Amino acid sequence: MAIASLIVVFFSSLIGMILGYVALAQIKRTGEGSRGMALAAVIIGWVATGVAIIVVVVVFMAPSGTSHYRY
């Protein structure tokens, strides 16, 4: 699950992040390895989601380049 979350996070940060949290819960419950990969997927997912939010805000807040006012 941790490997899958790390791969998926590069294509869909939200789904990869969710899989990372599921993998962390599974690792905690069963004591398996790969905690680092699951944690990396969660961190990359949060960073990618944050960057996407910033990009969306900047794009919508940027001036359109055309002015509605006549000089």
DAJOVEN-V600228 format. One record per pair of residues at least 12 apart in sequence whose C-alpha atoms are under 8 Angstrom apart, sorted by sequence separation. I is the first residue (numbers start at 0). J is the second residue. D is the distance in whole Angstrom. If there is no record, write none. Layout:
BEGIN
I/J/D, I/J/D
END
This chain:
BEGIN
3/15/8, 4/16/7, 22/34/8, 4/17/8, 4/18/5, 5/19/7, 23/37/6, 3/18/8, 4/19/5, 22/37/6, 23/38/7, 1/18/7, 20/37/7, 0/18/7, 1/19/6, 4/22/8, 19/37/5, 20/38/8, 0/19/8, 19/38/7, 0/21/8, 1/22/5, 19/40/6, 20/41/7, 0/22/5, 1/23/8, 19/41/5, 16/40/6, 17/41/8, 15/40/6, 16/41/5, 15/41/7, 16/42/8, 16/43/8, 16/44/5, 15/44/6, 16/45/7, 2/33/8, 5/36/6, 12/43/7, 13/44/6, 1/33/6, 5/37/7, 8/40/6, 12/44/5, 1/34/7, 4/37/7, 12/45/7, 2/36/7, 5/39/7, 1/36/6, 2/37/7, 5/40/5, 8/43/7, 12/47/6, 13/48/7, 1/37/5, 4/40/6, 8/44/6, 12/48/6, 0/37/8, 1/40/8
END
